[in-house]
């Protein structure tokens, strides 16, 4: 089965090899917060920065209008908003297109979008502020304040830290828990069921996961004695004046100036009938914000604790934007000249071809949002791009072109075309039978009543198969409901829908004489076998 669509944000930068090898320093190796190493003539930061001038930044800003309109024309994306921060000031903020295709209402700089996985970076700054308050440290064990959370290995459970989860190095498989959220489990239930997942590569393997971040955030919130959404408001959103930012879907749903999610159905853009509700993984994907608010946040991050009135200290923030684990380099496919990518705590930390550190993150909901934030700290420059269509490369393409012009005076390649191609590949239907016709000589199934029953799975819970109106009906979790259609003998099919299922996805449901049921769609990591 192909990679799920919701994983776009996880691998975009490493996948495209935008990250040359950066410094492998750890927080312990950093100088003290008040230390400033003496510059040397060969300091690479000086040489790299020489290519960024006020003129190139002005040119990059001047290009945004044309860049956005070209991206919208190429993809049909209904609405986009962009903001740029330089030198601590918002130098550009504008909306384009519409926030709702049904009403035609326009996007402006205050339109609120779902941020998707950019929420991870925002949440990392909440954690940094909690560190400044003395509530926790990056190395605080998760169980210290959230003793109910456990994984399958007792030693890992006891030693797992906030940092481990924010760096995606817990040993859980990629996107563990998303499949549970998809069938209606709430946050507490997902976190409880993660203990059924076998671990592999604790602290040595990067495997992106929304519920890694969510578990860490729950531990931080428990230390504060507050709900995560309230804590985020108190520590970051309120102090920065981010009045249109929230970590609750209900707040987004109640905004008058809200961008609706849109997706393509049979090639036509429509308002997504069922809007994405990411409360279960809110710390990882549930923030909503505007480019105006995000500009304030970028300015805070770029300041990196400078000034007497800094909201977040350098000592607390710098580990988050420092490489902590390598990402996206496959030993079986990489070459010696291939650039590696890194992840900090909630941030991608990479290096541009021009030698500048690039701190970034993307977000994507198949049900209707594509976002990216990109910051070049040495140039004190950042851009945020938010779109209200299913992720298709628009946000990353616009940001990539902007960064090129700011550094080199002109685009080095067609970033929009490159990202559109990557997203198109990720949007392909999943399942070995996708696009296939039922065999003409298919064997008939046994009597439908023979398949009915309850099939158990420690991770997903009970799968209930019953006969209704002459067909098999499958129920899994609080909301998973599908009709099973005969395919060949004991093999049936069903059509998954929702955030993680690309259009045209088909899954096998295979029964055996031994009393097992294997659901292909849920078996990507070997967890999809149910026993009667």
Secondary structure, 3 states (H helix, E strand, C coil): CCCCHHHHHHHHHHHCCCCCCCCCCCHHHCCCCCCCCCCCCCCHHHHHHCCCCHHHHHHHHHCHHHHHHHHHHHHCCCEEEEEEEECCEEEEEEEEEEEECCCCEECCCCCEEECCCHHHHHHHHHHHHHHHCCCCCCCCEHHHHCCCCCCCCHHHHHHCEHHHHHCCCCCCCCCCCHHHHHCCCCHHHHHHHHHHCCCCCCCCCCCCCHHHHHHHHHHHHHHHCCCHHHHHHHHHHHHHCCCCCECCHHHHHHCCCECCCEEEECCEEEECCCCCCCHHHHHHHCCEECHHHHHHHHHHHHHCCCCCCCCCCHHHHHHHHCCCEEECCCCCCCCCCCCCEEECCCCEEEECCCCCEEEEEEEEECCCEEEEEEEEHHHCEEEEEEECECCCCHHHHHHHHHHHHHHHCCCCCCHHHHHHHHHHHHCCCCCCCCCCCCCCCCCCCCCHHHCCEEEECCCCCCEEEEEECCEEEEEECCCEEEEEEEEECCEEEECCCCCCCCCCCCEEEEECCCCEEEEHHHCCCCCCEEEC
